[in-house]
Amino acid sequence: MRHSYYALGLLVVLFPAVGRAADDPDAPEQLLPATSQVYIRWDGVEGHRPAYDKTALGKMMKGDTGTFVTGIFGQVQDSLGSLLTVDQLLTGTPPDKLQKLQKSAAESGKLIPLLTEHGFVLGVEVRGIEPPQGQITIILPGAGAKSASLLGALNLVASYYKLELKEVKVGAHTVLTINLGPVHVNFWVQGKHAVLTIGTDDAEKTVKAMTAPNRATLVGTALYKRLHAFDKFETSARAFVDVAAVTKLANSRGKEVESLLTELGLDNLKSIVFYSGFDGASERSIMEMEIPGARKGLLTLLTGKPFKLGDVPALPPDATSWSMTNLDAAKFYDVLLPAVERIAALLSPDAADSIKGYSKSVNEFLGIDLHKDFLGSLDGQFVQYSSPSEGPLNLGQTFLFKVKDQKKLEEAIETAVKGLSKLTPTEVKNKKRTYRGVAVHEIHFGQQSVPLVPTYAIANGWLVVSYFPQGVHGYIARTTDEMPAWKPDAHTVDALKLLPAEFISISYSDPRPSLRTLLSIAPLIGASINSFYPEFNFDVGSLPNAQDATHHLFPNVSVTNDDGKFLRVETRASLALPIELAGIDTYAVFILFSLGRFAF
């Protein structure tokens, strides 16, 4: 569950609510069929400007950071036009067509501001698998009279890839369509809305199906009504996945698929619903997985005894991100391996046979029963954290596994390390030393191997594993109170007060250190780009100061709980990112290395 809130935060940042009346005859959702399995609605930033401006992200974007982002969009648009001109001139495009292409490029650059103002609605409907039948629908609410940017993007793609963009009449509608064989792209204005579809039906069939009177539409479905009724905070985005409908569609593939989904327990997962929005300075989000009835298969992995913040082991005081979750490793193995075998059997009987022998081969190589001796010796909790003081770049990660049988686990790991020598061309040594009364094991590889020293120890009831000894040493020192441990700051304390006190998973991530590192290195990258590729003319002076850009931000906190019907992930964040940015300097170094290599 650790990264689930990133996906929710992405909806807020990129797709920031559905506050339209369900009975509004002009609602864009009236164009979507009741059988849509996926639905996303974003109203745009402007519709929630007062609430957005109060958030940490809104304040951040009011300063130099917002100015820089706006400038980047303009620079990208100008660069796109220049690159497009050169490319088309080299391919011999006539001047009149080139002029139209440049106009389309200029119009398409206005698409992001249009989305910010009007937002969008996305619906996905899969009607059949064999043969494939379905449609993706994108609607820009109220943007029908301002759809030149979307039309420009469509013209740009069609011209660049030499696709024929036709104009056809469907009743009173003028439809622009591209025929890609079994797939058709259609664009038209429906009332106040701009509509773009990508699907297996041609323009006439698509428009007639979406505008037929007395058709069953999305607004009449239970999931849409549930989204519409939500009022716990001001939402900026809402979405659902009708998992029951997807499962039903998958079951049409045959009894083997239906049996597999039942064994995996996915037939008990009915829906996944997202809500994202604003609450004071925080971006707030909730994800709910509806799972009525007994948990089985993969869904049993999402359960466990709730714990509190006080149960989290001693973390480094400078931890930039950490998470703790219930994880029964033996149960995970019991569920996952048969599932992989079943899936492989559906795809290829030969693959299934090789997977069946995989578990046996691993046990033979390691000299242990992986399930019984190793996984069976672990308890049901897992912790991961990242600390820049315990490892460079992204190597300061440490992993903790709750231990159930220490003696058995120690013997299993020592035997398994000896077995690793059979799998590697170099010698593997288990160097043991005592650190503050705890046995610490360092795994050393022979010459010309990876420059890591994987290290483990069992301390205070946890198996501690890190890339280097220092991560393990740090944990041991904190358990003896010789070093300070992580404590929540004021923002985190306030956030936790508004979240459930008990949970089956919790995650914490501070976006500030990574963004500061990125922004501190960005001028060097920008100057290097200008040195090697002066045509880009990157404005180094427009980059925001790292401290100024991040001083409104605070740590993100997410917790997961289970009430027996819903598995619910709740998040409060200042900047919820779609990827983990810890160790972003790794990518910066790589970019600089690449620039230098290509230059020389």
For each residue, the residues with C-beta under 8 A, 3 or more apart:
1: 4 302 323 325 505 507 558 560 569
2: 323 325 384 505 507
3: 6 7 507 580
4: 1 7 8 287 558 560 569
5: 8 9 285 287 507 556 558 569 571 573 576
6: 3 9 10 576 577 578 579 580
7: 3 4 10 11 287 578
8: 4 5 11 12 274 276 285 286 287 569 571 576
9: 5 6 12 13 276 283 285 556 571 573 575 576 577 578
10: 6 7 13 14 15 576 577 578
11: 7 8 14 15 16 40 42 236 237 239 274 276 285
12: 8 9 15 16 236 237 276 277 278 283 285 576
13: 9 10 16 57 283 575 576
14: 10 11
15: 10 11 12 40 42 119 120 237
16: 11 12 13 42 43 44 45 48 52 119 236 237 276
17: 41 42 43 47 48 234 235 236 237 238 277
18: 41 43 227 228 235 237 238
19: 43 47 235
20: 24 27 28 29 228
21: 24 27
22: 27 219 224 225 228
23: 219
24: 20 21 27 30
25: 30
26: 30 191 192
27: 20 21 22 24 30 219
28: 20 31 32 121 139 141 193
29: 20 32 39 41 121 123 217 218 219 224
30: 24 25 26 27 217 218 219
31: 28 137 139 190 193 195 210 211 217
32: 28 29 36 39 121 123 125 137 139 217 218
33: 36 123 125 209 210 215 216 217 218
34: 216 217 218 220 221
35: 125 127 216 245
36: 32 33 39 123 124 125 218 242
37: 124 125 126 241 242 245 246 249
38: 122 123 124 239 240 241 242
39: 29 32 36 121 122 123 124 218 223 224 227 239 240
40: 11 15 120 121 122 237 238 239
41: 17 18 29 119 120 121 122 227 237 238 239
42: 11 15 16 17 119 120 121 236 237
43: 16 17 18 19 47 48 119 141 236 237
44: 16 47 48 115 116 117 118 119
45: 16 48 49 52 116 117 236
46: 49 116 117
47: 17 19 43 44 119
48: 16 17 43 44 45 51 52 234 236 277 278
49: 45 46 52 53
50: 53 54
51: 48 54 55 234 236 277 278
52: 16 45 48 49 55 57 58 236 278
53: 49 50 58 59 62
54: 50 51 58 59 278 280 281
55: 51 52 58 59 278 280 281 282 283 574
56: 59 60 281 282 283 552 553 554 574 575
57: 13 52 60 61 283 552 574 575
58: 52 53 54 55 61 62
59: 53 54 55 56 62 63 281 552
60: 56 57 63 65 66 549 550 552 553 575
61: 57 58 65 66 69
62: 53 58 59 66
63: 59 60 66 67 544 548 549
64: 67 68 544 545 548 549
65: 60 61 68 69 544 548 549
66: 60 61 62 63 69 70
67: 63 64 70 71 542 544
68: 64 65 71 72 542 543 544
69: 61 65 66 72 73
70: 66 67 73 74
71: 67 68 74 75 539 542
72: 68 69 75 76
73: 69 70 76 77 109 112
74: 70 71 77 78 109
75: 71 72 78 79 538 539
76: 72 73 79 80
77: 73 74 80 81 105 106 109
78: 74 75 81 82
79: 75 76 82 83 536
80: 76 77 83 84 105 109
81: 77 78 84 85 102 105 106
82: 78 79 85 86
83: 79 80 86 87
84: 80 81 87 88 101 102 105 160
85: 81 82 88 89 98 102
86: 82 83 89 90
87: 83 84 90 91
88: 84 85 91 93 97 98 101
89: 85 86 92 93 98
90: 86 87
91: 87 88
92: 89
93: 88 89 97 98 101
94: 97 98
95: 98 99
96: 99 100
97: 88 93 94 100 101 159
98: 85 88 89 93 94 95 101 102
99: 95 96 102 103
100: 96 97 103 104 155 159
101: 84 88 93 97 98 104 105 155 156 159 160
102: 81 84 85 98 99 105 106
103: 99 100 106 107 152
104: 100 101 107 108 152 153 155 156 159
105: 77 80 81 84 101 102 108 109 152 156
106: 77 81 102 103 109 110 152
107: 103 104 110 148 149 151 152 153 155
108: 104 105 111 149 152 153 156
109: 73 74 77 80 105 106 112 149
110: 106 107 113 114 148 149 152
111: 108 114 115 149 150 152 153
112: 73 109 115 116
113: 110 116 117 149
114: 110 111 117 118 140 143 146 147 149 150
115: 44 111 112 118 119 120 140
116: 44 45 46 112 113
117: 44 45 46 113 114 143
118: 44 114 115 140 141 142 143 146
119: 15 16 41 42 43 44 47 115 140 141
120: 15 40 41 42 115 138 139 140 141
121: 28 29 32 39 40 41 42 137 138 139 141
122: 38 39 40 41 136 137 138 139
123: 29 32 33 36 38 39 136 137 139 218
124: 36 37 38 39 134 135 136 137
125: 32 33 35 36 37 134 135 137
126: 37 129 132 133 134 246 249
127: 35 133 134 135
128: 131 132 133 134 249 252
129: 126 132 249 250 252 253
130: 253
131: 128
132: 126 128 129 182 200
133: 126 127 128 200
134: 124 125 126 127 128 199 200
135: 124 125 127 197 198 199 200 201 206
136: 122 123 124 197 198 199
137: 31 32 121 122 123 124 125 195 196 197 199 210
138: 120 121 122 195 196 197
139: 28 31 32 120 121 122 123 193 194 195 196
140: 114 115 118 119 120 143 144 147 150 193 194 195
141: 28 43 118 119 120 121 192 193
142: 118 192 193
143: 114 117 118 140 146 147 150 192 193 194
144: 140 147 189 190 191 192 193 194
145: 189 192
146: 114 118 143 149 194
147: 114 140 143 144 150 151 189 194
148: 107 110 151 152
149: 107 108 109 110 111 113 114 146 152 153
150: 111 114 140 143 147 153 154 187 194 196
151: 107 147 148 154 155 176 187
152: 103 104 105 106 107 108 110 111 148 149 155 156
153: 104 107 108 111 149 150 156 157
154: 150 151 157 158 165 176 178 185 187 196
155: 100 101 104 107 151 152 158 159 165
156: 101 104 105 108 152 153 159 160
157: 153 154 160 161 163
158: 154 155 161 163 164 165 178
159: 97 100 101 104 155 156 162 163
160: 84 101 156 157
161: 157 158
162: 159
163: 157 158 159 178 180
164: 158 178 179
165: 154 155 158 176 177 178
166: 176 177 178 179
167: 174 175 176 177
168: 174 175 177 203 204
169: 173 174 175
170: 173 175 188 203 204 207 208
171: 207 208 211
172:
173: 169 170 188 189 190 207 211
174: 167 168 169 188
175: 167 168 169 170 186 187 188 203 207
176: 151 154 165 166 167 186 187 188
177: 165 166 167 168 184 185 186 187 202 203
178: 154 158 163 164 165 166 184 185
179: 164 166 184 202
180: 163 183 184 185
181:
182: 132 200
183: 180 198 199 200
184: 177 178 179 180 197 198 199 200 201 202 203 206
185: 154 177 178 180 196 197 198
186: 175 176 177 195 196 197 199 202 203 206 207
187: 150 151 154 175 176 177 194 195 196 197
188: 170 173 174 175 176 195 207
189: 144 145 147 173 193 194 195
190: 31 144 173 193 194 195 210 211
191: 26 144
192: 26 141 142 143 144 145
193: 28 31 139 140 141 142 143 144 189 190
194: 139 140 143 144 146 147 150 187 189 190
195: 31 137 138 139 140 186 187 188 189 190 210
196: 137 138 139 150 154 185 186 187
197: 135 136 137 138 184 185 186 187 206 210
198: 135 136 183 184 185
199: 134 135 136 137 183 184 186 206
200: 132 133 134 135 182 183 184
201: 135 184 205 206 209
202: 177 179 184 186 205 206
203: 168 170 175 177 184 186 206 207
204: 168 170 207 208
205: 201 202 208 209
206: 135 184 186 197 199 201 202 203 209 210
207: 170 171 173 175 186 188 203 204 210 211
208: 170 171 204 205 211 212
209: 33 201 205 206 212 215
210: 31 33 137 190 195 197 206 207
211: 31 171 173 190 207 208
212: 208 209 215
213:
214:
215: 33 209 212
216: 33 34 35 220
217: 29 30 31 32 33 34 220
218: 29 30 32 33 34 36 39 123 221 224
219: 22 23 27 29 30 224 225
220: 34 216 217 224 225
221: 34 218 224 225
222: 225 226
223: 39 226 227 240 242 271 273
224: 22 29 39 218 219 220 221 227 228 240
225: 22 219 220 221 222 228 229
226: 222 223 229 230 240 273
227: 18 39 41 223 224 230 238 239 240 273 275
228: 18 20 22 224 225
229: 225 226
230: 226 227 235 238 275
231:
232: 275 286
233: 275 277 278 279 284
234: 17 48 51 277 278 279
235: 17 18 19 230 238 275 276 277
236: 11 12 16 17 42 43 45 48 51 52 276 277 278
237: 11 12 15 16 17 18 40 41 42 43 274 275 276 277
238: 17 18 40 41 227 230 235 273 274 275 276
239: 11 38 39 40 41 227 273 274
240: 38 39 223 224 226 227 271 272 273 274
241: 37 38 246 271 272
242: 36 37 38 223 245 246 271
243: 246 247 266 269 270 271 272
244: 247 248 269 270 271
245: 35 37 242 248 249
246: 37 126 241 242 243 249 250
247: 243 244 250 251 261 266 267 269
248: 244 245 251 252
249: 37 126 128 129 245 246 252
250: 129 246 247 253 257 258 261
251: 247 248 257 258 261
252: 128 129 248 249
253: 129 130 250 256 257 258
254: 257 258
255: 258 259
256: 253 259 260 346
257: 250 251 253 254 260 261 346
258: 250 251 253 254 255 261 262
259: 255 256 262 263
260: 256 257 263 264 339 342 343 346
261: 247 250 251 257 258 264 266 267
262: 258 259 265 266 267 297
263: 259 260 297 338 339 342
264: 260 261 297 298 335 339
265: 262 268 269 295 296 297 298 299 300
266: 243 247 261 262 269 297 298 299
267: 247 261 262
268: 265 291 292 293 294 295 296 299
269: 243 244 247 265 266 272 289 290 291 299
270: 243 244 290 291 292
271: 223 240 241 242 243 244 288 289 290
272: 240 241 243 269 287 288 289 290
273: 223 226 227 238 239 240 287 288 290
274: 8 11 237 238 239 240 285 286 287
275: 227 230 232 233 235 237 238 285 286 287
276: 8 9 11 12 16 235 236 237 238 283 284 285
277: 12 17 48 51 233 234 235 236 237 283 284 285
278: 12 48 51 52 54 55 233 234 236 282 283 284
279: 233 234 282 284 572
280: 54 55
281: 54 55 56 59 552 554 574
282: 55 56 278 279 495 572 573 574
283: 9 12 13 55 56 57 276 277 278 571 572 573 574 575 576
284: 233 276 277 278 279 570 571 572 573
285: 5 8 9 11 12 274 275 276 277 569 570 571 573 576
286: 8 232 274 275 568 569 570 571
287: 4 5 7 8 272 273 274 275 568 569
288: 271 272 273 566 567 568 569
289: 269 271 272 302 566 567 568
290: 269 270 271 272 273 565 566
291: 268 269 270 295 299 302 565 566 567
292: 268 270 565
293: 268
294: 268
295: 265 268 291 299 300 302 303
296: 265 268 299 300
297: 262 263 264 265 266 300 335 339
298: 264 265 266 301 302 335 336 339
299: 265 266 268 269 291 295 296 302 303
300: 265 295 296 297 303 331 335
301: 298 327 328 331 332 335
302: 1 289 291 295 298 299 504 562 567
303: 295 299 300 326 504 562
304: 326 327 328 380 381 504
305: 326 380 504
306: 502 503 504 561 562
307: 311 312 324 326 381 502 503 504
308: 311 501 502 503
309: 312 488 496 501 506
310:
311: 307 308 324
312: 307 309 315 322 324 383 506
313: 324 383 400 460 462 475 479
314: 475 478 479 485 486
315: 312 319 322 385 387 478 485 486
316: 319 385 387 389 390 474 478 485 486
317: 484 485 486 487
318: 387 388 389 486
319: 315 316 322 385 386 387 486 508
320: 386 387 388 509 510 513 514 582
321: 385 386 507 508 509 510 580 582
322: 312 315 319 383 384 385 386 486 507 508
323: 1 2 383 384 385 505 506 507 508
324: 307 311 312 313 381 382 383 505 506 507
325: 1 2 381 382 504 505 506 507 560
326: 303 304 305 307 380 381 382 504 505
327: 301 304 332 380 381 382
328: 301 304 331 332 380
329: 332 333 375 378 382 401
330: 333 334 371 375 376 378
331: 300 301 328 334 335
332: 301 327 328 329 335 336 375
333: 329 330 336 337 370 371 375
334: 330 331 337 338 371
335: 264 297 298 300 301 331 332 338 339
336: 298 332 333 339 340
337: 333 334 340 341 355 359
338: 263 334 335 341 342
339: 260 263 264 297 298 335 336 342 343
340: 336 337 343 344 355
341: 337 338 344 345 352 355 356
342: 260 263 338 339 345 346 352
343: 260 339 340 346 347
344: 340 341 347 348 351 352 354 355
345: 341 342 348 349 351 352
346: 256 257 260 342 343
347: 343 344 351
348: 344 345 351 352
349: 345 352 353
350: 353 354
351: 344 345 347 348 354 355
352: 341 342 344 345 348 349 355 356
353: 349 350 356 357
354: 344 350 351 357 358
355: 337 340 341 344 351 352 358
356: 341 352 353 359 360
357: 353 354 360 361
358: 354 355 361 362
359: 337 356 362 363 370 371
360: 356 357 363 364
361: 357 358 364 365
362: 358 359 365 366 370
363: 359 360 366 367 368 369 370
364: 360 361 367
365: 361 362 419 422 423
366: 362 363 370 415 416 419 420
367: 363 364 415 416 418 419
368: 363 373 374 412 415 416 419
369: 363 372 373 374
370: 333 359 362 363 366 373 374 375
371: 330 333 334 359 374 375 376
372: 369 375 376
373: 368 369 370 376 377 408 411 412 415
374: 368 369 370 371 377 378 409 412 413 416
375: 329 330 332 333 370 371 372 378
376: 330 371 372 373 404 405 408
377: 373 374 403 404 405 406 408 409 412
378: 329 330 374 375 401 402 403 404 409 463
379: 401 402 403 404
380: 304 305 326 327 328 402
381: 304 307 324 325 326 327 401 402
382: 324 325 326 327 329 399 400 401 402
383: 312 313 322 323 324 399 400 401 462
384: 2 322 323 397 398 399 400
385: 315 316 319 321 322 323 397 398
386: 319 320 321 322 394 396 397 398 582 583
387: 315 316 318 319 320 390 391 396 398 471 474
388: 318 320 391 392 396 513
389: 316 318 396 474
390: 316 387 396 398 466 468 470 471 474
391: 387 388 394 395 396 397 466 467 468 470 471
392: 388 395 396
393: 396 583 585 586 589
394: 386 391 397 582 583 586
395: 391 392 452 467 468 583
396: 386 387 388 389 390 391 392 393 471
397: 384 385 386 391 394 466 467 471
398: 384 385 386 387 390 464 465 466 471 472 474 475
399: 382 383 384 464 465 466
400: 313 382 383 384 462 463 464 465 475
401: 329 378 379 381 382 383 462 463 465
402: 378 379 380 381 382 461 462 463
403: 377 378 379 406 409 458 461 462 463
404: 376 377 378 379 409
405: 376 377 408 409
406: 377 403 409 410 458
407: 410 411
408: 373 376 377 405 411 412
409: 374 377 378 403 404 405 406 412 413 458 463
410: 406 407 413 414 458
411: 373 407 408 414 415
412: 368 373 374 377 408 409 415 416
413: 374 409 410 416 417 441 456
414: 410 411 417 418 430 441
415: 366 367 368 373 411 412 418 419
416: 366 367 368 374 412 413 419 420
417: 413 414 420 428 430 441 443
418: 367 414 415 421 428 430
419: 365 366 367 368 415 416 422 423
420: 366 416 417 423 424 428 443
421: 418 424 427 428
422: 365 419
423: 365 419 420
424: 420 421 428 445 449
425:
426: 445 446 447 448 449
427: 421 445 446
428: 417 418 420 421 424 443 444 445 446
429: 443 444
430: 414 417 418 441 442 443
431: 441 442 443 444
432: 439 440 441 442
433: 439 440 442
434: 437 438 439 440
435: 438 440 457 469 472 473 476
436: 476 477 480 482
437: 434 480
438: 434 435 457 458 459 476
439: 432 433 434 457 458
440: 432 433 434 435 455 456 457 469 472 473 476
441: 413 414 417 430 431 432 455 456 457
442: 430 431 432 433 453 454 455 469
443: 417 420 428 429 430 431 453 454 455 456
444: 428 429 431 453
445: 424 426 427 428 449 450
446: 426 427 428 449
447: 426
448: 426
449: 424 426 445 446
450: 445
451:
452: 395 467 468
453: 442 443 444 467 468 469
454: 442 443 465 466 467
455: 440 441 442 443 465 466 467 468 469 471 472
456: 413 440 441 443 463 464 465 466 472
457: 435 438 439 440 441 463 464 472 475 476
458: 403 406 409 410 438 439 462 463 464
459: 438 462 464 475 476 479
460: 313 479
461: 402 403
462: 313 383 400 401 402 403 458 459 475
463: 378 400 401 402 403 409 456 457 458
464: 398 399 400 456 457 458 459 471 472 475 476
465: 398 399 400 401 454 455 456 472
466: 390 391 397 398 399 454 455 456 469 470 471 472
467: 391 395 397 452 453 454 455 471
468: 390 391 395 452 453 455 471
469: 435 440 442 453 455 466 472 473
470: 390 391 466 473 474
471: 387 390 391 396 397 398 455 464 466 467 468 474 475
472: 398 435 440 455 456 457 464 465 466 469 475 476
473: 435 440 469 470 476 477
474: 316 387 389 390 398 470 471 477 478 483
475: 313 314 398 400 457 459 462 464 471 472 478 479
476: 435 436 438 440 457 459 464 472 473 479 480
477: 436 473 474 480 482 483
478: 314 315 316 474 475 481 482 483 484 485
479: 313 314 459 460 475 476
480: 436 437 476 477
481: 478
482: 436 477 478
483: 474 477 478
484: 317 478
485: 314 315 316 317 478
486: 314 315 316 317 318 319 322
487: 317
488: 309 492 493 496
489: 492 493 554 555
490: 493 494
491: 494 495 554 555 574
492: 488 489 495 496 508 554 555 557
493: 488 489 490 496 497
494: 490 491 497 498
495: 282 491 492 498 499 555 557 572
496: 309 488 492 493 499 501 557
497: 493 494
498: 494 495 572
499: 495 496 503 557 559 570 572
500: 503 559 561 570
501: 308 309 496
502: 306 307 308 561
503: 306 307 308 499 500 506 559 560 561
504: 302 303 304 305 306 307 325 326 560 561 562
505: 1 2 323 324 325 326 559 560 569
506: 309 312 323 324 325 503 557 558 559 560
507: 1 2 3 5 321 322 323 324 325 557 558 559
508: 319 321 322 323 492 555 556 557 558
509: 320 321 555 556 577 580
510: 320 321 513 554 555 556
511: 514 515 550 553 555 556 574 575 577 581
512: 515 516 550 553 554
513: 320 388 510 516 517 582
514: 320 511 517 518 581 582 583 584
515: 511 512 518 519 546 549 550 553 575 581 584
516: 512 513 519 520 546 547 550
517: 513 514 520 521 546 584 585 588
518: 514 515 521 522 581 584 585 588
519: 515 516 522 543 544 545 546 549 550
520: 516 517 523 546
521: 517 518 524 525 585 588
522: 518 519 525 526 543 588
523: 520 526 527 540 543
524: 521 527 528 588 592
525: 521 522 528 529 588 591 592 595
526: 522 523 529 530 538 539 540 543
527: 523 524 530 531 540
528: 524 525 531 532 592 595 596
529: 525 526 532 533 536 538 595
530: 526 527 533 534 536 537 538 540
531: 527 528 534 599
532: 528 529 595 596 598 599
533: 529 530 536
534: 530 531 537
535:
536: 79 529 530 533
537: 530 534
538: 75 526 529 530
539: 71 75 526 542 543
540: 523 526 527 530 543
541:
542: 67 68 71 539
543: 68 519 522 523 526 539 540
544: 63 64 65 67 68 519 548 549
545: 64 519 548 549
546: 515 516 517 519 520 549 550
547: 516 550 551
548: 63 64 65 544 545 551
549: 60 63 64 65 515 519 544 545 546
550: 60 511 512 515 516 519 546 547 553
551: 547 548
552: 56 57 59 60 281 574
553: 56 60 511 512 515 550 574 575
554: 56 281 489 491 492 510 512 574
555: 489 491 492 495 508 509 510 511 574
556: 5 9 508 509 510 511 571 572 573 574 575 576
557: 492 495 496 499 506 507 508 571 572 573
558: 1 4 5 506 507 508 569 570 571 572 573
559: 499 500 503 505 506 507 569 570
560: 1 4 325 503 504 505 506 567 568 569 570
561: 306 500 502 503 504 567 568 570
562: 302 303 306 504 566 567 568
563: 566 568
564:
565: 290 291 292
566: 288 289 290 291 562 563
567: 288 289 291 302 560 561 562
568: 286 287 288 289 560 561 562 563
569: 1 4 5 8 285 286 287 288 505 558 559 560
570: 284 285 286 499 500 558 559 560 561
571: 5 8 9 283 284 285 286 556 557 558 576
572: 279 282 283 284 495 498 499 556 557 558
573: 5 9 282 283 284 285 556 557 558 576
574: 55 56 57 281 282 283 491 511 552 553 554 555 556
575: 9 13 56 57 60 283 511 515 553 556
576: 5 6 8 9 10 12 13 283 285 556 571 573
577: 6 9 10 509 511 580 581
578: 6 7 9 10
579: 6
580: 3 6 321 509 577
581: 511 514 515 518 577 584
582: 320 321 386 394 513 514
583: 386 393 394 395 514 586
584: 514 515 517 518 581 587 588
585: 393 517 518 521 588 589
586: 393 394 583 589 590
587: 584 590 591
588: 517 518 521 522 524 525 584 585 591 592
589: 393 585 586 592 593
590: 586 587 593 594
591: 525 587 588 594 595
592: 524 525 528 588 589 595 596
593: 589 590 596 597
594: 590 591 597 598
595: 525 528 529 532 591 592 598 599
596: 528 532 592 593 599 600
597: 593 594 600
598: 532 594 595
599: 531 532 595 596
600: 596 597
